Amino acid sequence: MFCKNCHSDNQRIFNGEVAIQSPGVAGLDKPVVFVFPQLLICLNCGFTEFVVPETELRALAERGAARSDDTGADGAGAA
């Protein structure tokens, strides 16, 4: 398998610990979801991939995290 970023084949699997927090100010009121995935890390460019396990994925979905195209901004603009 080749890195999706730099196309190197210099990748290794490591164990990881990741704390996922909902974005924005509203996310401060939501608990962090901890996952312990295996990480596929490119040792050339640092690009990393992992899969969120099903149980933790359900927890994230239930919290109604912002979509990837959502900026997480509260709509207040600077004058």
Distance bins in CASP14 RR format, pairs under 12 A and 6 or more apart:
PFRMAT RR
TARGET T0000
AUTHOR 0000-0000-0000
RMODE 2
METHOD distances of the structure
MODEL  1
1 7 0 0 0 0 0 1 0 0 0 0 0
1 8 0 0 0 0 0 1 0 0 0 0 0
1 9 1 0 0 1 0 0 0 0 0 0 0
1 10 0 0 0 0 0 1 0 0 0 0 0
1 11 1 0 0 1 0 0 0 0 0 0 0
1 12 0 0 0 0 0 1 0 0 0 0 0
1 13 0 0 0 0 0 1 0 0 0 0 0
1 40 1 0 0 1 0 0 0 0 0 0 0
1 42 0 0 0 0 0 1 0 0 0 0 0
1 47 0 0 0 0 0 1 0 0 0 0 0
1 49 0 0 0 0 1 0 0 0 0 0 0
2 8 1 0 0 1 0 0 0 0 0 0 0
2 9 1 0 1 0 0 0 0 0 0 0 0
2 10 0 0 0 0 1 0 0 0 0 0 0
2 11 1 0 0 1 0 0 0 0 0 0 0
2 40 0 0 0 0 0 1 0 0 0 0 0
2 42 0 0 0 0 1 0 0 0 0 0 0
2 44 0 0 0 0 0 1 0 0 0 0 0
2 45 0 0 0 0 0 1 0 0 0 0 0
2 47 0 0 0 0 0 1 0 0 0 0 0
2 49 0 0 0 0 0 1 0 0 0 0 0
3 9 1 0 0 1 0 0 0 0 0 0 0
3 10 1 0 0 1 0 0 0 0 0 0 0
3 11 1 0 1 0 0 0 0 0 0 0 0
3 12 0 0 0 0 0 1 0 0 0 0 0
3 40 0 0 0 0 1 0 0 0 0 0 0
3 41 0 0 0 0 1 0 0 0 0 0 0
3 42 1 1 0 0 0 0 0 0 0 0 0
3 43 0 0 0 0 1 0 0 0 0 0 0
3 44 1 0 0 1 0 0 0 0 0 0 0
3 45 1 0 0 1 0 0 0 0 0 0 0
3 46 0 0 0 0 1 0 0 0 0 0 0
3 47 1 0 1 0 0 0 0 0 0 0 0
3 48 0 0 0 0 1 0 0 0 0 0 0
3 49 0 0 0 0 1 0 0 0 0 0 0
4 11 0 0 0 0 0 1 0 0 0 0 0
4 40 0 0 0 0 1 0 0 0 0 0 0
4 42 0 0 0 0 1 0 0 0 0 0 0
4 45 0 0 0 0 1 0 0 0 0 0 0
4 46 0 0 0 0 0 1 0 0 0 0 0
4 47 1 0 0 1 0 0 0 0 0 0 0
4 48 0 0 0 0 0 1 0 0 0 0 0
4 49 1 0 0 1 0 0 0 0 0 0 0
5 11 0 0 0 0 0 1 0 0 0 0 0
5 40 0 0 0 0 0 1 0 0 0 0 0
5 41 0 0 0 0 0 1 0 0 0 0 0
5 42 1 0 0 1 0 0 0 0 0 0 0
5 44 0 0 0 0 1 0 0 0 0 0 0
5 45 1 0 1 0 0 0 0 0 0 0 0
5 46 1 0 0 1 0 0 0 0 0 0 0
5 47 1 1 0 0 0 0 0 0 0 0 0
5 48 0 0 0 0 1 0 0 0 0 0 0
5 49 0 0 0 0 1 0 0 0 0 0 0
6 42 1 0 0 1 0 0 0 0 0 0 0
6 43 0 0 0 0 0 1 0 0 0 0 0
6 44 1 0 1 0 0 0 0 0 0 0 0
6 45 1 0 1 0 0 0 0 0 0 0 0
6 46 0 0 0 0 1 0 0 0 0 0 0
6 47 1 0 0 1 0 0 0 0 0 0 0
7 42 0 0 0 0 1 0 0 0 0 0 0
7 44 0 0 0 0 1 0 0 0 0 0 0
7 45 0 0 0 0 1 0 0 0 0 0 0
7 47 0 0 0 0 0 1 0 0 0 0 0
8 40 0 0 0 0 0 1 0 0 0 0 0
8 41 0 0 0 0 0 1 0 0 0 0 0
8 42 1 0 1 0 0 0 0 0 0 0 0
8 43 1 0 0 1 0 0 0 0 0 0 0
8 44 1 0 1 0 0 0 0 0 0 0 0
8 45 1 0 0 1 0 0 0 0 0 0 0
8 46 0 0 0 0 1 0 0 0 0 0 0
8 47 0 0 0 0 1 0 0 0 0 0 0
9 40 0 0 0 0 0 1 0 0 0 0 0
9 42 0 0 0 0 1 0 0 0 0 0 0
9 43 0 0 0 0 0 1 0 0 0 0 0
9 44 0 0 0 0 1 0 0 0 0 0 0
10 40 0 0 0 0 0 1 0 0 0 0 0
10 41 0 0 0 0 1 0 0 0 0 0 0
10 42 1 0 0 1 0 0 0 0 0 0 0
10 43 1 0 1 0 0 0 0 0 0 0 0
10 44 1 0 1 0 0 0 0 0 0 0 0
10 45 0 0 0 0 1 0 0 0 0 0 0
10 46 0 0 0 0 1 0 0 0 0 0 0
10 47 0 0 0 0 0 1 0 0 0 0 0
11 38 0 0 0 0 0 1 0 0 0 0 0
11 39 0 0 0 0 1 0 0 0 0 0 0
11 40 1 0 1 0 0 0 0 0 0 0 0
11 41 1 0 0 1 0 0 0 0 0 0 0
11 42 1 0 1 0 0 0 0 0 0 0 0
11 43 1 0 0 1 0 0 0 0 0 0 0
11 44 0 0 0 0 1 0 0 0 0 0 0
11 45 0 0 0 0 1 0 0 0 0 0 0
11 46 0 0 0 0 1 0 0 0 0 0 0
11 47 0 0 0 0 1 0 0 0 0 0 0
11 48 0 0 0 0 1 0 0 0 0 0 0
11 49 0 0 0 0 1 0 0 0 0 0 0
12 38 0 0 0 0 0 1 0 0 0 0 0
12 39 0 0 0 0 1 0 0 0 0 0 0
12 40 1 0 0 1 0 0 0 0 0 0 0
12 41 1 0 0 1 0 0 0 0 0 0 0
12 42 0 0 0 0 1 0 0 0 0 0 0
12 43 1 0 0 1 0 0 0 0 0 0 0
12 44 0 0 0 0 0 1 0 0 0 0 0
12 46 0 0 0 0 0 1 0 0 0 0 0
12 48 0 0 0 0 0 1 0 0 0 0 0
12 49 0 0 0 0 0 1 0 0 0 0 0
13 37 0 0 0 0 0 1 0 0 0 0 0
13 38 1 0 1 0 0 0 0 0 0 0 0
13 39 1 0 0 1 0 0 0 0 0 0 0
13 40 1 0 1 0 0 0 0 0 0 0 0
13 41 1 0 0 1 0 0 0 0 0 0 0
13 42 0 0 0 0 0 1 0 0 0 0 0
13 43 0 0 0 0 0 1 0 0 0 0 0
13 48 0 0 0 0 0 1 0 0 0 0 0
13 49 0 0 0 0 0 1 0 0 0 0 0
13 50 0 0 0 0 1 0 0 0 0 0 0
13 51 0 0 0 0 0 1 0 0 0 0 0
14 36 0 0 0 0 0 1 0 0 0 0 0
14 37 0 0 0 0 1 0 0 0 0 0 0
14 38 1 0 0 1 0 0 0 0 0 0 0
14 39 1 0 1 0 0 0 0 0 0 0 0
14 40 0 0 0 0 1 0 0 0 0 0 0
14 41 1 0 1 0 0 0 0 0 0 0 0
14 42 0 0 0 0 0 1 0 0 0 0 0
14 43 0 0 0 0 0 1 0 0 0 0 0
14 46 0 0 0 0 0 1 0 0 0 0 0
14 48 0 0 0 0 1 0 0 0 0 0 0
14 49 0 0 0 0 0 1 0 0 0 0 0
14 50 0 0 0 0 1 0 0 0 0 0 0
15 35 0 0 0 0 0 1 0 0 0 0 0
15 36 1 0 0 1 0 0 0 0 0 0 0
15 37 0 0 0 0 1 0 0 0 0 0 0
15 38 1 0 0 1 0 0 0 0 0 0 0
15 39 1 0 0 1 0 0 0 0 0 0 0
15 40 0 0 0 0 0 1 0 0 0 0 0
15 41 0 0 0 0 0 1 0 0 0 0 0
15 50 0 0 0 0 0 1 0 0 0 0 0
16 34 0 0 0 0 0 1 0 0 0 0 0
16 35 0 0 0 0 1 0 0 0 0 0 0
16 36 1 0 0 1 0 0 0 0 0 0 0
16 37 1 0 0 1 0 0 0 0 0 0 0
16 38 1 0 0 1 0 0 0 0 0 0 0
16 39 1 0 1 0 0 0 0 0 0 0 0
16 40 0 0 0 0 0 1 0 0 0 0 0
16 41 0 0 0 0 1 0 0 0 0 0 0
16 48 0 0 0 0 1 0 0 0 0 0 0
16 50 1 0 0 1 0 0 0 0 0 0 0
16 51 0 0 0 0 0 1 0 0 0 0 0
17 32 0 0 0 0 0 1 0 0 0 0 0
17 33 0 0 0 0 0 1 0 0 0 0 0
17 34 1 0 0 1 0 0 0 0 0 0 0
17 35 1 0 0 1 0 0 0 0 0 0 0
17 36 1 0 1 0 0 0 0 0 0 0 0
17 37 0 0 0 0 1 0 0 0 0 0 0
17 38 0 0 0 0 0 1 0 0 0 0 0
17 39 0 0 0 0 1 0 0 0 0 0 0
17 50 0 0 0 0 0 1 0 0 0 0 0
18 32 0 0 0 0 1 0 0 0 0 0 0
18 33 0 0 0 0 1 0 0 0 0 0 0
18 34 1 0 0 1 0 0 0 0 0 0 0
18 35 1 0 1 0 0 0 0 0 0 0 0
18 36 1 0 0 1 0 0 0 0 0 0 0
18 37 1 0 0 1 0 0 0 0 0 0 0
18 38 0 0 0 0 0 1 0 0 0 0 0
18 39 0 0 0 0 1 0 0 0 0 0 0
18 48 0 0 0 0 1 0 0 0 0 0 0
18 50 1 0 0 1 0 0 0 0 0 0 0
18 51 0 0 0 0 0 1 0 0 0 0 0
18 52 0 0 0 0 1 0 0 0 0 0 0
18 53 0 0 0 0 0 1 0 0 0 0 0
18 56 0 0 0 0 1 0 0 0 0 0 0
18 60 0 0 0 0 0 1 0 0 0 0 0
19 31 0 0 0 0 0 1 0 0 0 0 0
19 32 1 0 1 0 0 0 0 0 0 0 0
19 33 1 0 0 1 0 0 0 0 0 0 0
19 34 1 0 1 0 0 0 0 0 0 0 0
19 35 0 0 0 0 1 0 0 0 0 0 0
19 36 0 0 0 0 0 1 0 0 0 0 0
19 56 0 0 0 0 0 1 0 0 0 0 0
19 60 0 0 0 0 0 1 0 0 0 0 0
20 27 0 0 0 0 0 1 0 0 0 0 0
20 30 0 0 0 0 0 1 0 0 0 0 0
20 31 0 0 0 0 0 1 0 0 0 0 0
20 32 1 0 0 1 0 0 0 0 0 0 0
20 33 1 0 1 0 0 0 0 0 0 0 0
20 34 1 0 0 1 0 0 0 0 0 0 0
20 35 1 0 0 1 0 0 0 0 0 0 0
20 36 0 0 0 0 0 1 0 0 0 0 0
20 37 0 0 0 0 0 1 0 0 0 0 0
20 50 0 0 0 0 0 1 0 0 0 0 0
20 52 1 0 0 1 0 0 0 0 0 0 0
20 53 0 0 0 0 0 1 0 0 0 0 0
20 56 1 0 0 1 0 0 0 0 0 0 0
20 57 0 0 0 0 1 0 0 0 0 0 0
20 59 0 0 0 0 1 0 0 0 0 0 0
20 60 1 0 0 1 0 0 0 0 0 0 0
20 61 0 0 0 0 0 1 0 0 0 0 0
20 63 0 0 0 0 1 0 0 0 0 0 0
20 65 0 0 0 0 1 0 0 0 0 0 0
21 27 1 0 0 1 0 0 0 0 0 0 0
21 28 0 0 0 0 1 0 0 0 0 0 0
21 29 0 0 0 0 0 1 0 0 0 0 0
21 30 1 0 0 1 0 0 0 0 0 0 0
21 31 0 0 0 0 1 0 0 0 0 0 0
21 32 1 0 1 0 0 0 0 0 0 0 0
21 33 1 0 0 1 0 0 0 0 0 0 0
21 34 0 0 0 0 0 1 0 0 0 0 0
21 35 0 0 0 0 0 1 0 0 0 0 0
21 60 0 0 0 0 0 1 0 0 0 0 0
21 63 0 0 0 0 1 0 0 0 0 0 0
21 65 0 0 0 0 1 0 0 0 0 0 0
21 66 0 0 0 0 0 1 0 0 0 0 0
22 28 0 0 0 0 1 0 0 0 0 0 0
22 29 0 0 0 0 1 0 0 0 0 0 0
22 30 1 0 1 0 0 0 0 0 0 0 0
22 31 0 0 0 0 1 0 0 0 0 0 0
22 32 0 0 0 0 1 0 0 0 0 0 0
22 33 0 0 0 0 1 0 0 0 0 0 0
22 59 0 0 0 0 0 1 0 0 0 0 0
22 60 0 0 0 0 1 0 0 0 0 0 0
22 61 0 0 0 0 0 1 0 0 0 0 0
22 62 0 0 0 0 0 1 0 0 0 0 0
22 63 1 0 1 0 0 0 0 0 0 0 0
22 64 1 0 0 1 0 0 0 0 0 0 0
22 65 1 0 1 0 0 0 0 0 0 0 0
22 66 1 0 0 1 0 0 0 0 0 0 0
22 67 0 0 0 0 0 1 0 0 0 0 0
22 70 0 0 0 0 0 1 0 0 0 0 0
22 72 0 0 0 0 1 0 0 0 0 0 0
23 30 0 0 0 0 1 0 0 0 0 0 0
23 60 0 0 0 0 0 1 0 0 0 0 0
23 63 0 0 0 0 0 1 0 0 0 0 0
23 64 0 0 0 0 0 1 0 0 0 0 0
23 65 1 0 0 1 0 0 0 0 0 0 0
23 66 1 0 1 0 0 0 0 0 0 0 0
23 67 0 0 0 0 0 1 0 0 0 0 0
23 68 0 0 0 0 1 0 0 0 0 0 0
23 69 0 0 0 0 0 1 0 0 0 0 0
23 70 1 0 0 1 0 0 0 0 0 0 0
23 71 0 0 0 0 1 0 0 0 0 0 0
23 72 1 0 1 0 0 0 0 0 0 0 0
23 73 0 0 0 0 1 0 0 0 0 0 0
23 74 0 0 0 0 0 1 0 0 0 0 0
24 30 0 0 0 0 1 0 0 0 0 0 0
24 65 0 0 0 0 0 1 0 0 0 0 0
24 66 1 0 0 1 0 0 0 0 0 0 0
24 70 0 0 0 0 1 0 0 0 0 0 0
24 71 0 0 0 0 1 0 0 0 0 0 0
24 72 1 0 1 0 0 0 0 0 0 0 0
24 73 1 0 0 1 0 0 0 0 0 0 0
24 74 1 0 0 1 0 0 0 0 0 0 0
24 75 0 0 0 0 0 1 0 0 0 0 0
25 66 0 0 0 0 0 1 0 0 0 0 0
25 72 0 0 0 0 1 0 0 0 0 0 0
25 73 0 0 0 0 1 0 0 0 0 0 0
25 74 1 0 0 1 0 0 0 0 0 0 0
25 75 0 0 0 0 0 1 0 0 0 0 0
25 76 0 0 0 0 0 1 0 0 0 0 0
26 63 0 0 0 0 0 1 0 0 0 0 0
26 64 0 0 0 0 1 0 0 0 0 0 0
26 65 0 0 0 0 1 0 0 0 0 0 0
26 66 0 0 0 0 1 0 0 0 0 0 0
26 70 0 0 0 0 0 1 0 0 0 0 0
26 72 0 0 0 0 1 0 0 0 0 0 0
26 73 0 0 0 0 0 1 0 0 0 0 0
26 74 0 0 0 0 1 0 0 0 0 0 0
26 75 0 0 0 0 0 1 0 0 0 0 0
27 33 0 0 0 0 0 1 0 0 0 0 0
27 60 0 0 0 0 0 1 0 0 0 0 0
27 63 0 0 0 0 1 0 0 0 0 0 0
27 64 0 0 0 0 1 0 0 0 0 0 0
27 65 0 0 0 0 1 0 0 0 0 0 0
27 66 0 0 0 0 1 0 0 0 0 0 0
27 72 0 0 0 0 1 0 0 0 0 0 0
27 74 0 0 0 0 0 1 0 0 0 0 0
28 74 0 0 0 0 0 1 0 0 0 0 0
29 63 0 0 0 0 0 1 0 0 0 0 0
30 59 0 0 0 0 0 1 0 0 0 0 0
30 60 0 0 0 0 1 0 0 0 0 0 0
30 62 0 0 0 0 0 1 0 0 0 0 0
30 63 1 0 1 0 0 0 0 0 0 0 0
30 64 0 0 0 0 1 0 0 0 0 0 0
30 65 0 0 0 0 1 0 0 0 0 0 0
30 66 0 0 0 0 0 1 0 0 0 0 0
31 56 0 0 0 0 0 1 0 0 0 0 0
31 59 0 0 0 0 1 0 0 0 0 0 0
31 60 0 0 0 0 0 1 0 0 0 0 0
31 62 0 0 0 0 0 1 0 0 0 0 0
31 63 0 0 0 0 1 0 0 0 0 0 0
32 56 0 0 0 0 0 1 0 0 0 0 0
32 59 0 0 0 0 0 1 0 0 0 0 0
32 60 0 0 0 0 0 1 0 0 0 0 0
32 63 0 0 0 0 0 1 0 0 0 0 0
32 65 0 0 0 0 0 1 0 0 0 0 0
33 52 0 0 0 0 1 0 0 0 0 0 0
33 53 0 0 0 0 0 1 0 0 0 0 0
33 55 0 0 0 0 1 0 0 0 0 0 0
33 56 1 0 1 0 0 0 0 0 0 0 0
33 57 0 0 0 0 1 0 0 0 0 0 0
33 58 0 0 0 0 1 0 0 0 0 0 0
33 59 1 0 1 0 0 0 0 0 0 0 0
33 60 1 0 1 0 0 0 0 0 0 0 0
33 61 0 0 0 0 0 1 0 0 0 0 0
33 62 0 0 0 0 1 0 0 0 0 0 0
33 63 1 0 0 1 0 0 0 0 0 0 0
33 64 0 0 0 0 0 1 0 0 0 0 0
33 65 0 0 0 0 1 0 0 0 0 0 0
34 52 0 0 0 0 0 1 0 0 0 0 0
34 53 0 0 0 0 0 1 0 0 0 0 0
34 55 0 0 0 0 0 1 0 0 0 0 0
34 56 1 0 0 1 0 0 0 0 0 0 0
34 59 0 0 0 0 1 0 0 0 0 0 0
34 60 0 0 0 0 0 1 0 0 0 0 0
35 50 1 0 0 1 0 0 0 0 0 0 0
35 51 0 0 0 0 1 0 0 0 0 0 0
35 52 1 0 1 0 0 0 0 0 0 0 0
35 53 1 0 0 1 0 0 0 0 0 0 0
35 54 0 0 0 0 0 1 0 0 0 0 0
35 55 0 0 0 0 1 0 0 0 0 0 0
35 56 1 0 1 0 0 0 0 0 0 0 0
35 57 0 0 0 0 1 0 0 0 0 0 0
35 58 0 0 0 0 0 1 0 0 0 0 0
35 59 0 0 0 0 1 0 0 0 0 0 0
35 60 0 0 0 0 1 0 0 0 0 0 0
36 50 0 0 0 0 1 0 0 0 0 0 0
36 51 0 0 0 0 0 1 0 0 0 0 0
36 52 0 0 0 0 0 1 0 0 0 0 0
36 53 0 0 0 0 1 0 0 0 0 0 0
36 55 0 0 0 0 0 1 0 0 0 0 0
36 56 0 0 0 0 1 0 0 0 0 0 0
37 48 0 0 0 0 1 0 0 0 0 0 0
37 49 0 0 0 0 1 0 0 0 0 0 0
37 50 1 1 0 0 0 0 0 0 0 0 0
37 51 1 0 0 1 0 0 0 0 0 0 0
37 52 1 0 0 1 0 0 0 0 0 0 0
37 53 1 0 0 1 0 0 0 0 0 0 0
37 54 0 0 0 0 0 1 0 0 0 0 0
37 56 0 0 0 0 1 0 0 0 0 0 0
37 57 0 0 0 0 0 1 0 0 0 0 0
38 48 0 0 0 0 0 1 0 0 0 0 0
38 49 0 0 0 0 1 0 0 0 0 0 0
38 50 1 0 0 1 0 0 0 0 0 0 0
38 51 0 0 0 0 1 0 0 0 0 0 0
38 52 0 0 0 0 0 1 0 0 0 0 0
38 53 0 0 0 0 0 1 0 0 0 0 0
39 46 0 0 0 0 0 1 0 0 0 0 0
39 47 0 0 0 0 0 1 0 0 0 0 0
39 48 1 0 1 0 0 0 0 0 0 0 0
39 49 1 0 0 1 0 0 0 0 0 0 0
39 50 1 0 1 0 0 0 0 0 0 0 0
39 51 0 0 0 0 1 0 0 0 0 0 0
39 52 0 0 0 0 0 1 0 0 0 0 0
40 46 0 0 0 0 0 1 0 0 0 0 0
40 47 0 0 0 0 1 0 0 0 0 0 0
40 48 1 0 0 1 0 0 0 0 0 0 0
40 49 1 0 1 0 0 0 0 0 0 0 0
40 50 1 0 0 1 0 0 0 0 0 0 0
40 51 0 0 0 0 1 0 0 0 0 0 0
41 47 1 0 0 1 0 0 0 0 0 0 0
41 48 1 0 1 0 0 0 0 0 0 0 0
41 49 0 0 0 0 1 0 0 0 0 0 0
41 50 0 0 0 0 1 0 0 0 0 0 0
42 48 1 0 0 1 0 0 0 0 0 0 0
42 49 0 0 0 0 1 0 0 0 0 0 0
50 56 0 0 0 0 0 1 0 0 0 0 0
50 57 0 0 0 0 0 1 0 0 0 0 0
51 57 0 0 0 0 1 0 0 0 0 0 0
52 58 0 0 0 0 1 0 0 0 0 0 0
52 59 0 0 0 0 1 0 0 0 0 0 0
52 60 1 0 0 1 0 0 0 0 0 0 0
52 61 0 0 0 0 0 1 0 0 0 0 0
52 65 0 0 0 0 0 1 0 0 0 0 0
53 59 0 0 0 0 1 0 0 0 0 0 0
53 60 0 0 0 0 0 1 0 0 0 0 0
54 60 0 0 0 0 0 1 0 0 0 0 0
54 61 0 0 0 0 0 1 0 0 0 0 0
55 61 0 0 0 0 0 1 0 0 0 0 0
55 62 0 0 0 0 0 1 0 0 0 0 0
56 62 0 0 0 0 0 1 0 0 0 0 0
56 63 0 0 0 0 0 1 0 0 0 0 0
56 65 0 0 0 0 0 1 0 0 0 0 0
57 63 0 0 0 0 0 1 0 0 0 0 0
57 65 0 0 0 0 0 1 0 0 0 0 0
58 64 0 0 0 0 0 1 0 0 0 0 0
58 65 0 0 0 0 0 1 0 0 0 0 0
59 65 0 0 0 0 1 0 0 0 0 0 0
60 66 0 0 0 0 0 1 0 0 0 0 0
61 67 0 0 0 0 0 1 0 0 0 0 0
64 70 0 0 0 0 0 1 0 0 0 0 0
65 72 0 0 0 0 0 1 0 0 0 0 0
66 72 1 0 1 0 0 0 0 0 0 0 0
66 73 0 0 0 0 1 0 0 0 0 0 0
66 74 0 0 0 0 0 1 0 0 0 0 0
71 77 0 0 0 0 0 1 0 0 0 0 0
END
